[in-house]
Amino acid sequence: MAEQAQFQELAHQLSAIGAVKRDLGRILPHDCPTGSAAVLMLLVRHGDMRMSKLAELLAVDMSVTSRHVTHVAERGWIERSPDPTDKRSRILHITDAGRDQVDKLHQRSTQLLADRLSDWTDDEVGQLTRLMTRLRASFGDCRSAPRLPPAELETTTRTPANT
């Protein structure tokens, strides 16, 4: 098992990954902010869904999800249709224009990563991808895991060595 200092450095590096995410956010088209891009990506990845499922996947409340959905619907990137099993609910469906937008987003992010990692070997990029995939899998679906209050988290992570 890794030493405590290694985990501390990993935590530091993961918090610094925000700079990478900000750079990726800066390349988004002006009419497709990060929330809209997330809606489109999730619909491509998971298929048609109710707004409540989308809110769960985005890990935001329904009012925020509703604003994102309205934004992408106004641009013709998604359609909202009545849920046949519950007429009060809507099913969200990505349109061809939405898929085109996702393709553009993928092209932009791929190009940025290719530019920034141009001095990396294919093996290094592959290793990073494998390790990030493994890291994500180690955390499972954190959206469904209960969040602990900070005080409770502190007591559950405290070990005899650091008390």
Number of C-alpha atoms within 10 A of each C-alpha: 3 6 7 11 9 10 11 11 11 12 11 11 11 10 10 11 10 11 10 12 10 11 13 17 15 12 14 16 14 8 11 19 16 17 17 19 20 17 23 26 20 16 19 16 9 10 12 18 17 16 18 17 14 23 17 14 16 17 14 12 12 16 10 14 21 14 13 20 22 16 18 22 19 10 13 14 22 24 19 18 13 13 14 10 8 9 10 8 15 18 18 23 20 24 17 12 13 23 17 12 18 19 12 14 20 13 12 16 16 12 12 15 15 13 10 10 13 11 9 11 10 11 9 12 15 12 12 12 12 12 12 12 11 12 11 12 11 10 10 11 10 12 12 10 9 7 10 10 8 9 8 10 11 11 10 10 8 10 9 5 6 7 6
